[in-house]
Amino acid sequence: MTYIQDIAKHEGETVTIRGWLHNRRSSGKIHFLQLRDGSGFIQAVMSKAAVGEDLFKQADHLSQETSLSVPYCLVGGMDSGSSRLLIVTLMRPLPSNE
């Protein structure tokens, strides 16, 4: 496991980042997963072509604070794209006060 603050030391290597989902954005066939651990924040990119339809759909419904384990490879200062995602603990959305 690698802490987010140490990711630059592993340029070109695939490492495992474990943390909590801070935010998730989608743009068609790409998810942008913002993860945080105790040391910082990082964005992982997940494409539908790399992970397949089932995992992509599953990632589309992750809620904040879900615990994740993500393989991450930093190349030229950018994420090379995640090909897997391990959901450690799925958090349920908090109830609305409305």
Backbone torsions as a table, in degrees:
resi	resn	phi	psi	omega
1	MET	NA	141.4	179.9
2	THR	-122.2	135.3	174.9
3	TYR	-75.6	148.3	-179.3
4	ILE	-57.2	-40.7	-179.0
5	GLN	-62.1	-19.8	-177.7
6	ASP	-101.6	5.7	-172.8
7	ILE	-61.8	-34.2	-178.4
8	ALA	-63.9	-24.4	178.5
9	LYS	-71.5	-11.8	-174.7
10	HIS	-116.9	29.8	179.4
11	GLU	-51.5	128.8	178.3
12	GLY	84.6	-8.1	178.4
13	GLU	-100.7	150.0	171.1
14	THR	-93.0	121.3	-179.6
15	VAL	-123.2	166.2	177.5
16	THR	-102.6	126.9	174.4
17	ILE	-108.9	130.2	176.0
18	ARG	-117.0	133.3	-180.0
19	GLY	-174.1	-164.4	-177.8
20	TRP	-112.3	144.5	178.0
21	LEU	-72.5	117.7	179.2
22	HIS	-89.5	-40.4	-178.8
23	ASN	-160.4	157.0	178.6
24	ARG	-140.7	131.3	174.1
25	ARG	-124.4	152.1	177.3
26	SER	-130.5	147.5	177.4
27	SER	-140.4	85.6	-179.6
28	GLY	67.0	-105.6	-175.7
29	LYS	-102.3	21.1	179.9
30	ILE	-133.5	134.7	171.3
31	HIS	-107.6	141.4	173.2
32	PHE	-113.1	109.5	-177.1
33	LEU	-103.2	116.9	177.3
34	GLN	-93.6	115.6	-178.0
35	LEU	-107.9	152.2	174.3
36	ARG	-135.5	145.6	168.9
37	ASP	-127.9	-167.0	-179.0
38	GLY	-69.8	-8.7	-174.7
39	SER	-109.7	-12.9	-178.9
40	GLY	164.7	-166.2	-179.0
41	PHE	-123.1	150.8	176.2
42	ILE	-152.4	153.7	177.3
43	GLN	-109.2	127.6	175.5
44	ALA	-106.1	140.6	-179.5
45	VAL	-106.9	131.2	-179.3
46	MET	-127.6	120.8	178.6
47	SER	-103.4	147.4	179.5
48	LYS	-60.6	-38.1	-179.1
49	ALA	-63.7	-34.2	-176.7
50	ALA	-80.6	-33.8	-173.4
51	VAL	-106.1	-15.5	-178.9
52	GLY	90.9	162.7	-174.7
53	GLU	-60.3	-46.1	-174.7
54	ASP	-64.1	-50.8	-179.3
55	LEU	-66.6	-35.3	178.8
56	PHE	-63.4	-43.5	177.7
57	LYS	-63.9	-40.7	179.6
58	GLN	-62.6	-42.4	180.0
59	ALA	-68.5	-23.7	-179.8
60	ASP	-67.2	-18.9	-175.9
61	HIS	-115.3	18.0	178.3
62	LEU	-72.6	139.9	177.9
63	SER	-101.0	163.6	178.8
64	GLN	-57.1	147.5	177.9
65	GLU	74.3	7.5	172.1
66	THR	-65.7	133.9	179.0
67	SER	-81.3	129.4	-176.4
68	LEU	-130.2	153.8	170.0
69	SER	-126.4	120.2	-172.2
70	VAL	-129.0	128.6	170.5
71	PRO	-71.8	136.7	-173.1
72	TYR	-138.0	133.7	176.8
73	CYS	-130.5	118.8	179.7
74	LEU	-93.0	119.6	179.8
75	VAL	-130.4	118.3	-179.7
76	GLY	61.4	32.5	179.1
77	GLY	82.1	4.8	-178.7
78	MET	-129.9	154.2	175.6
79	ASP	-67.1	131.4	179.7
80	SER	-80.5	-6.6	179.2
81	GLY	107.3	131.9	-178.9
82	SER	-87.1	135.9	179.0
83	SER	-106.7	-6.1	178.8
84	ARG	-144.8	166.7	176.6
85	LEU	-156.6	126.7	175.8
86	LEU	-110.4	118.1	177.2
87	ILE	-87.8	112.4	-177.0
88	VAL	-81.9	-51.2	178.1
89	THR	-140.5	120.5	179.9
90	LEU	-89.8	122.3	178.3
91	MET	-89.7	142.3	175.2
92	ARG	-88.2	144.8	178.1
93	PRO	-59.4	144.7	178.0
94	LEU	-70.8	145.1	179.3
95	PRO	-66.6	149.4	179.5
96	SER	-81.4	148.9	177.8
97	ASN	-88.6	5.6	-177.3
98	GLU	-80.4	NA	NA
